[in-house]
Amino acid sequence: MRSVIDILDLSVSELDALIATAEDIIAHPADYAEKCHGKKLATLFFEPSTRTRMSFEAAMYELGGNVLSMTDAASSSASKGESVADTAKVISCYADIIAMRHPKEGAALVAANNASIPVINAGDGGHCHPTQTLADLLTIWREKKRFSGLTVGLCGDLKFGRTVHSLINALSRYEDMRFVLISPTELKLPSYVKEESLKAKNIPYRQTTSLEEAMPELDVLYMTRVQKERFFNEEDYLRLKDSYILDPAKMTLGRDDLIVMHPLPRVNEISVAVDKDPRACYFKQVLNGKYMRMALILKLLEEAAS
């Protein structure tokens, strides 16, 4: 049974095919309105979410399917001590596909290994968030019309940011990429991501603590929030949470064709004044996420049926 736990579960050709499907959904939505008629998506969210959960649910409804939703772990059998493995087996009796978010890294893989239906990782701890990466890829594609030859700046929490890890893993498979890693020393990109995705492929990158210094060279700026829920020490969080704030003054340092992205939610790392800048693409990302989740649901259900 095919599941998607990590963005690397999808080949480059499959990523390109999903983008093509998403583009077709955008152009011809009526053609997809009944593609999942009679099918059920179970959204199992053991961690708070607005965009990702509702995006999956909207995607399934717009494909003509139905949704079984668990949004509060406290009201589920997990509060009684049920294992992720058993939950996956139980939900397999009710639904045709699962989208799951869990605070523990590796939980989605455990679910996939025990479910008899496809499982999509909707975020597991600080590890992976493959469908956010799908949204990111479609956004870059629609704005830049290419993945090769880009300089991508990643700013903020690069240590715990699962969206950052997944995006680097995806983009590192395209040619002529370059990364600028912008973060406080305490929140630098983990060594294993640098070793496996950048150094192993000889992809040029540099690390800096200065957003202003990096701005002029970027094609893409990917902002992230400092995630309070990943910190064990609130004092450390409070010290680092306002490390980078993108405002109109900093935007003047960027290229005219720069695009600014953010997986959301934002706290205050992007000033609301930036929203009016035509280079701000983070709300486009939200919509693109729905289309890519539609494409992925279709792919996995079609493969399961074949």
C-alpha positions in Angstrom: 0.0 0.0 0.0 1.5 3.3 -1.1 1.8 6.1 1.5 3.6 9.4 1.5 5.5 10.0 4.8 8.5 12.0 3.4 8.8 14.2 0.4 11.5 11.8 -0.8 8.8 9.1 -1.1 7.9 10.9 -4.3 10.3 10.9 -7.3 11.1 14.1 -9.2 8.9 12.8 -12.1 6.1 12.2 -9.7 6.4 15.7 -8.2 6.3 17.1 -11.7 3.2 15.0 -12.5 1.4 16.1 -9.3 2.1 19.8 -10.3 0.7 19.1 -13.7 -2.4 17.6 -12.2 -2.8 20.5 -9.8 -2.5 22.9 -12.8 -5.2 21.0 -14.6 -7.5 21.1 -11.5 -7.0 24.9 -11.3 -7.9 25.2 -15.0 -10.8 22.6 -15.1 -12.2 22.2 -11.6 -15.5 20.8 -12.8 -13.7 17.8 -14.3 -12.6 16.7 -10.8 -15.8 17.4 -8.9 -16.8 13.7 -8.6 -13.4 12.0 -8.9 -13.6 10.7 -5.3 -17.4 10.2 -5.1 -18.0 7.5 -2.4 -14.5 7.7 -0.9 -13.7 8.9 2.6 -10.7 10.7 4.0 -9.9 10.4 7.7 -8.1 13.4 9.1 -6.3 12.4 12.3 -4.8 15.4 14.0 -3.1 14.8 17.3 -1.7 18.3 17.2 -3.4 21.6 16.6 -3.9 22.7 12.9 -6.0 25.0 10.9 -4.6 25.3 7.4 -3.4 21.8 6.9 -6.5 20.0 8.3 -9.0 22.3 6.5 -7.0 22.1 3.3 -7.2 18.3 3.3 -10.9 18.4 4.1 -11.6 21.0 1.4 -9.5 19.0 -1.1 -11.6 15.9 -0.4 -14.9 17.7 -0.6 -14.0 19.4 -3.8 -13.2 15.9 -5.3 -16.7 14.8 -4.3 -15.6 12.7 -1.4 -16.4 12.7 2.3 -14.4 13.4 5.5 -14.2 11.7 8.9 -12.4 14.2 11.2 -10.6 13.8 14.5 -9.3 17.2 15.6 -8.8 16.6 19.4 -6.6 13.9 20.6 -8.1 14.3 24.1 -11.4 13.1 22.9 -10.0 10.1 21.0 -9.0 6.7 22.2 -5.4 7.9 22.2 -6.3 9.5 25.6 -7.1 6.0 26.8 -3.6 4.8 25.7 -4.4 3.4 22.3 -1.3 3.1 20.2 -0.8 4.8 16.8 -0.6 1.4 15.2 -3.9 0.3 16.6 -5.5 3.6 15.7 -4.3 3.1 12.1 -5.8 -0.4 11.9 -9.1 0.8 13.3 -9.4 3.8 11.0 -8.6 1.5 8.0 -12.0 -0.1 8.6 -13.8 3.2 8.2 -12.0 5.2 5.6 -10.2 4.9 2.2 -7.2 7.2 3.0 -5.7 8.9 6.1 -4.1 12.3 6.6 -2.3 12.3 9.9 -0.5 14.9 12.1 1.3 13.9 15.2 3.8 15.6 17.6 6.1 12.6 17.7 8.6 12.1 14.9 8.0 8.8 13.1 4.4 8.4 14.2 3.1 8.7 10.6 5.5 5.9 9.5 4.2 3.7 12.3 0.6 4.4 11.1 1.5 3.7 7.5 3.2 0.4 8.5 0.0 -0.8 10.2 -2.8 0.7 8.1 -4.4 -1.1 5.2 -5.1 2.2 3.4 -2.8 5.0 2.2 -1.4 7.3 4.9 -0.3 10.9 4.2 2.0 12.5 6.7 0.5 15.9 7.6 3.4 16.7 9.8 5.3 14.6 12.4 7.1 16.6 15.1 10.0 18.5 13.8 10.7 15.9 11.1 8.7 16.2 7.9 5.7 18.0 6.3 5.6 16.7 2.8 2.3 18.2 1.7 3.4 21.6 2.8 6.4 21.1 0.5 4.0 20.2 -2.3 2.2 23.5 -1.7 5.6 25.3 -1.7 6.7 23.6 -5.0 3.5 24.6 -6.8 3.9 28.1 -5.5 7.5 28.4 -6.8 6.5 26.8 -10.1 3.6 29.1 -10.7 5.6 32.2 -9.8 9.0 31.3 -11.3 8.2 28.7 -13.9 11.3 26.8 -12.9 13.1 25.0 -10.1 16.6 25.1 -11.4 18.9 28.0 -11.1 17.3 29.5 -8.0 18.8 31.0 -4.9 16.5 30.2 -2.0 16.8 31.9 1.4 15.4 30.0 4.4 15.0 32.3 7.4 14.1 31.7 11.0 13.8 28.4 12.8 15.8 26.1 10.6 16.4 23.6 13.5 12.9 22.5 14.3 11.2 23.7 11.1 9.9 20.5 9.4 8.7 22.6 6.4 12.3 23.8 5.9 13.7 20.3 6.1 11.2 18.9 3.6 11.7 21.8 1.1 15.4 21.4 1.1 15.1 17.7 0.5 12.8 18.4 -2.5 14.6 21.3 -4.1 18.1 19.6 -3.7 17.0 17.1 -6.4 16.8 19.9 -9.0 19.8 21.3 -10.9 21.8 24.4 -10.1 20.2 25.2 -6.8 21.8 27.4 -4.1 20.7 28.0 -0.5 21.2 30.8 2.0 20.5 29.6 5.5 19.5 32.6 7.7 19.1 31.9 11.4 20.3 32.5 15.0 23.2 30.2 15.9 20.9 28.3 18.2 18.4 27.5 15.4 20.8 26.5 12.6 19.9 23.8 10.2 20.6 20.3 11.7 23.9 18.8 10.5 22.1 15.7 9.2 20.1 17.8 6.7 23.2 19.5 5.5 25.1 16.3 5.2 22.4 14.3 3.5 20.8 16.9 1.2 23.4 19.5 0.6 26.9 18.3 1.1 26.3 14.9 -0.4 25.1 16.5 -3.6 27.7 19.3 -3.6 24.9 21.9 -3.5 26.3 25.3 -2.6 25.0 27.0 0.5 26.1 29.5 3.1 25.0 30.3 6.6 24.4 33.8 8.0 22.7 35.5 10.8 21.8 38.6 8.7 18.6 38.7 6.7 19.5 42.2 5.4 22.8 40.9 4.0 21.1 38.0 2.2 18.1 39.9 0.7 19.7 41.2 -2.5 20.8 37.8 -3.8 17.5 35.9 -3.3 15.0 34.6 -5.8 12.9 33.0 -3.1 12.7 34.0 0.6 11.1 31.4 2.8 10.2 32.8 6.2 9.4 30.7 9.2 8.2 31.4 12.7 10.1 30.4 15.8 8.0 27.6 17.1 7.1 27.9 20.8 5.8 24.3 20.9 9.2 22.9 20.0 11.1 24.5 22.9 11.6 22.9 26.3 12.7 26.3 27.8 10.3 29.3 27.5 13.2 31.6 28.3 15.0 30.4 25.1 11.9 30.9 23.1 11.3 34.4 24.3 14.9 35.3 23.6 14.8 34.1 20.0 11.2 34.6 18.9 11.8 38.0 17.4 15.1 37.3 15.7 13.8 38.2 12.3 11.0 40.5 11.3 10.4 41.1 7.6 9.0 44.6 7.1 8.7 47.0 4.1 12.1 48.5 4.8 13.8 45.1 4.4 11.7 44.4 1.3 13.3 47.3 -0.4 16.6 45.3 -0.3 15.0 42.5 -2.3 14.8 42.0 -6.1 11.8 43.1 -8.1 11.1 39.4 -8.9 11.7 38.1 -5.4 8.9 35.9 -4.0 8.2 35.7 -0.2 6.8 32.5 1.2 5.8 31.4 4.7 4.1 28.1 5.7 1.9 29.9 8.2 0.8 30.6 10.8 2.9 33.7 11.3 3.2 35.4 14.6 5.1 38.7 13.9 8.0 37.6 11.7 6.3 39.2 8.7 4.7 42.6 9.1 1.1 42.8 7.9 2.3 45.8 5.8 4.2 43.3 3.6 0.9 41.7 2.6 0.3 44.5 0.1 3.6 43.9 -1.6 3.0 41.9 -4.9 6.0 39.8 -4.0 4.2 38.3 -1.0 3.0 34.8 -1.9 2.2 33.2 1.4 -1.6 33.3 0.9 -1.2 31.9 -2.6 0.7 29.1 -0.9 -2.4 28.3 1.2 -4.6 27.9 -2.0 -1.9 26.0 -3.8 -1.8 23.5 -0.9 -5.4 22.6 -1.5 -4.8 21.9 -5.2 -1.7 19.8 -4.5 -3.4 17.8 -1.8 -6.2 17.1 -4.2 -3.7 15.8 -6.7 -2.0 13.6 -4.1 -5.2 12.1 -2.8 -6.2 11.3 -6.4 -2.8 9.7 -7.1 -2.8 7.5 -3.9 -6.4 6.4 -4.3 -5.9 5.5 -7.9 -2.8 3.5 -7.1 -4.6 1.7 -4.3 -7.5 0.8 -6.6 -5.1 -0.6 -9.3 
